């Protein structure tokens, strides 16, 4: 019936909205965890130390880390098939690359540094919702567009609902807090030809922790991480 179809469409639109919001949600503050041991032999144990190659340039280290990250991202299909060990390895590589961020204040545009503006393809995330894990599969790239000149952003993707591929997107307004963090207010959701304005409560933030000419790293909701590559 028409009422059943309408309810199905409304449910799909709501799912679309929730999934898209996660891409801009802020990361929570990490909690410190402490452990104790009653075994005396560990009282004076030295921590495992690793030292970077002092003769290797930062550019070389960045290139190596990016290659390892993107290879792993491809192997786990953007995160869909990642095991706990692979997620831990990605987090380790992610943190190392963040520490080598060459771009201060990536939201402030300058001819002398890489621009955050343009289309970015999502290569990896720990967010099951954005990946569609356990639900309708994503077809093709998951794209995020940022435009600091108009203070706007847009997430778009194609989702396969049974046998039909349906494009869906969400547009948003940016309000920078500083040079790397911006508040986000969602404006409009689209599911195929159907669109609706986002509720006023649909807000989040976008934190850019690494940026160069090829790769962007961000952190988000529930500790999720995002690896994106620039699209030509």
Helices and strands as residue ranges (DSSP letters): H 2-22, G 40-42, H 58-75, G 77-79, H 84-98, E 118-125, H 128-131, E 143-147, E 152-161, E 164-176, E 181-191, E 194-197, E 203-211, E 215-219, G 221-223, E 225-230
